Amino acid sequence: MKRKNMCKAALVALSVGVFSILAAGGAYAAFNTDLVGKAAIVSFSAVIETLEFPPVADDMDKVWVLTDPDGDAAFWWRREAKPDRMFDAYLCFDAEPFVNAGLDLDKLPDDMKGMLEDRGKLMLGKKLSDKPLVYDGAITPLSSFEQIVKLDRESIGYHSALDHYGITVAEGSLFEWAKDMSKNDKDIVFVVDPKIFIEAGVDPAKVEGWEYTKVPLEDARGRKFEAEKFLKPFDLK
């Protein structure tokens, strides 16, 4: 009986050991095999290479600026660390269509008024991590984006309904791009949550240059739902 118990204990210990090794290996594999992050980088590279006007460096704000083909909206992302910068990734777009649709500027949050007063633009953004940016080679639009994937991976996601990757710049607002431009007629899309603007008096149906529509989404558990968004999509090919 004693020997049988000893064998049983040894078997349990071995099982626990094997499980621990497998778990550790799984965690290591997950850490090193980020399929969404890697594919987001590859597809983002294809997009910026396709743009007629590639992203440009803003030396004052130390960011890259990707402007849409119409020149009405842009995606900005950090090129260098700048502690006093309000946001490190953001959407910047013309205020006029929203003002013409009823926007009461006094009802906007204070952090949106600076850019509005300075450049006539609306801005939605977020501050990224304070971890140092470490480049291996030249600082380019793509290598700066890679820093976001590396240091702020939670900002990057995949939107299965549109077959897009995207970066969240504020709650419900994103810059998205096609996983495969040859199979998609929406190669880049500026996605804006309408809530803050509707609460500030905007009639969403009257905002020119933006589509106001319901977009299919999934929550963290994979449950499907729809949410209303302002969209500004572009077909680059």
NORJOLIN-V667396 format. One record per residue. N is the residue number from 1. PHI is phi in whole degrees, 0 to 359 (999 if undefined). PSI is psi in degrees with one decimal (* if undefined). Layout:
n={N & N}
phi={PHI & PHI}
psi={PSI & PSI}
This chain:
n={1 & 2 & 3 & 4 & 5 & 6 & 7 & 8 & 9 & 10 & 11 & 12 & 13 & 14 & 15 & 16 & 17 & 18 & 19 & 20 & 21 & 22 & 23 & 24 & 25 & 26 & 27 & 28 & 29 & 30 & 31 & 32 & 33 & 34 & 35 & 36 & 37 & 38 & 39 & 40 & 41 & 42 & 43 & 44 & 45 & 46 & 47 & 48 & 49 & 50 & 51 & 52 & 53 & 54 & 55 & 56 & 57 & 58 & 59 & 60 & 61 & 62 & 63 & 64 & 65 & 66 & 67 & 68 & 69 & 70 & 71 & 72 & 73 & 74 & 75 & 76 & 77 & 78 & 79 & 80 & 81 & 82 & 83 & 84 & 85 & 86 & 87 & 88 & 89 & 90 & 91 & 92 & 93 & 94 & 95 & 96 & 97 & 98 & 99 & 100 & 101 & 102 & 103 & 104 & 105 & 106 & 107 & 108 & 109 & 110 & 111 & 112 & 113 & 114 & 115 & 116 & 117 & 118 & 119 & 120 & 121 & 122 & 123 & 124 & 125 & 126 & 127 & 128 & 129 & 130 & 131 & 132 & 133 & 134 & 135 & 136 & 137 & 138 & 139 & 140 & 141 & 142 & 143 & 144 & 145 & 146 & 147 & 148 & 149 & 150 & 151 & 152 & 153 & 154 & 155 & 156 & 157 & 158 & 159 & 160 & 161 & 162 & 163 & 164 & 165 & 166 & 167 & 168 & 169 & 170 & 171 & 172 & 173 & 174 & 175 & 176 & 177 & 178 & 179 & 180 & 181 & 182 & 183 & 184 & 185 & 186 & 187 & 188 & 189 & 190 & 191 & 192 & 193 & 194 & 195 & 196 & 197 & 198 & 199 & 200 & 201 & 202 & 203 & 204 & 205 & 206 & 207 & 208 & 209 & 210 & 211 & 212 & 213 & 214 & 215 & 216 & 217 & 218 & 219 & 220 & 221 & 222 & 223 & 224 & 225 & 226 & 227 & 228 & 229 & 230 & 231 & 232 & 233 & 234 & 235 & 236 & 237}
phi={999 & 297 & 294 & 298 & 294 & 294 & 295 & 296 & 296 & 296 & 295 & 298 & 298 & 295 & 297 & 299 & 297 & 297 & 299 & 297 & 295 & 296 & 297 & 297 & 297 & 296 & 296 & 296 & 296 & 298 & 294 & 261 & 235 & 263 & 296 & 295 & 299 & 295 & 293 & 298 & 294 & 299 & 289 & 295 & 300 & 297 & 295 & 291 & 284 & 271 & 301 & 296 & 243 & 294 & 303 & 243 & 272 & 261 & 289 & 287 & 268 & 59 & 226 & 259 & 235 & 255 & 259 & 291 & 302 & 273 & 78 & 264 & 220 & 212 & 253 & 247 & 216 & 297 & 255 & 222 & 293 & 208 & 305 & 273 & 283 & 293 & 231 & 253 & 214 & 200 & 261 & 228 & 211 & 299 & 277 & 306 & 299 & 282 & 297 & 294 & 265 & 109 & 299 & 265 & 300 & 291 & 267 & 279 & 299 & 300 & 289 & 261 & 279 & 298 & 296 & 295 & 289 & 279 & 231 & 70 & 242 & 263 & 220 & 231 & 204 & 215 & 271 & 269 & 298 & 270 & 295 & 295 & 275 & 239 & 267 & 252 & 117 & 291 & 272 & 231 & 306 & 288 & 294 & 290 & 294 & 301 & 296 & 293 & 298 & 287 & 259 & 226 & 304 & 294 & 281 & 259 & 215 & 238 & 255 & 295 & 298 & 255 & 57 & 239 & 261 & 199 & 239 & 280 & 254 & 196 & 303 & 81 & 237 & 214 & 250 & 240 & 214 & 290 & 295 & 220 & 295 & 288 & 243 & 221 & 261 & 237 & 287 & 226 & 219 & 268 & 244 & 235 & 290 & 281 & 306 & 297 & 278 & 297 & 294 & 263 & 102 & 285 & 271 & 299 & 287 & 254 & 278 & 286 & 89 & 233 & 272 & 254 & 207 & 274 & 243 & 289 & 224 & 229 & 273 & 297 & 264 & 84 & 281 & 276 & 203 & 239 & 220 & 281 & 219 & 269 & 237 & 231 & 264 & 220 & 260 & 274 & 244}
psi={-43.0 & -42.7 & -38.0 & -41.5 & -37.0 & -40.5 & -40.6 & -42.4 & -40.7 & -39.1 & -41.5 & -45.1 & -40.5 & -41.5 & -44.4 & -41.5 & -44.8 & -43.4 & -41.6 & -40.9 & -44.5 & -41.7 & -44.9 & -41.9 & -39.5 & -42.5 & -41.0 & -42.3 & -42.8 & -37.5 & -35.5 & -5.8 & 75.4 & 87.9 & -41.7 & -45.7 & -44.9 & -44.2 & -33.5 & -39.8 & -46.4 & -46.5 & -34.4 & -39.1 & -43.4 & -38.4 & -49.7 & -24.9 & -20.9 & -23.5 & 136.3 & -38.9 & 103.0 & 164.3 & 143.6 & 156.2 & 131.3 & 105.3 & -26.5 & -46.3 & -6.6 & 48.2 & 168.3 & 145.1 & 116.3 & 112.1 & 141.4 & 161.7 & -26.2 & -12.5 & 13.9 & -23.8 & 155.6 & 150.7 & 125.3 & 137.0 & 150.1 & 141.1 & -37.2 & 160.0 & 139.3 & 92.6 & -32.6 & 3.1 & 136.4 & -46.3 & 152.0 & -16.7 & 126.1 & 160.4 & 139.3 & 125.4 & 158.3 & 136.4 & -24.4 & -46.1 & -31.6 & -37.7 & -43.5 & -21.3 & 11.6 & 6.4 & 126.0 & 105.3 & -28.8 & -16.5 & 0.3 & 153.8 & 152.1 & -34.6 & -6.2 & -11.8 & -25.6 & -52.8 & -34.6 & -45.9 & -33.4 & -42.6 & 1.7 & 28.6 & 150.4 & 147.2 & 133.6 & 123.7 & -179.3 & 154.7 & 131.2 & -178.7 & 156.1 & 8.0 & 144.4 & 143.6 & 124.1 & 107.0 & 139.3 & 81.4 & -156.8 & 149.5 & 111.5 & 168.3 & -40.1 & -43.1 & -31.1 & -37.3 & -38.6 & -32.7 & -35.9 & -43.8 & -38.6 & -44.1 & -20.9 & 50.1 & -31.1 & -15.2 & -17.2 & 133.8 & 175.9 & 129.2 & 97.9 & -33.5 & -36.8 & -1.4 & 49.3 & 150.8 & 160.1 & 162.7 & 126.3 & 124.1 & -16.5 & 165.2 & 117.1 & 0.1 & 134.6 & 163.5 & 124.7 & 155.3 & 154.6 & 140.9 & -40.5 & 106.6 & -24.4 & -15.5 & 13.1 & 137.6 & 5.3 & 83.0 & -38.5 & 145.4 & 129.4 & 122.0 & 121.5 & 128.8 & 123.5 & -11.2 & -49.8 & -30.8 & -37.9 & -41.0 & -21.7 & 16.3 & 0.5 & 134.9 & 106.1 & -26.8 & -13.0 & 6.7 & 107.2 & 141.3 & -4.4 & 140.5 & 129.7 & 111.2 & 166.0 & 134.2 & 129.6 & 132.7 & 173.1 & 143.8 & -175.4 & -21.8 & 6.4 & 7.1 & 132.8 & 144.3 & 174.4 & 147.6 & 142.5 & 136.9 & 156.9 & 130.1 & 140.2 & 92.6 & 153.9 & 137.7 & 113.9 & -15.2 & *}
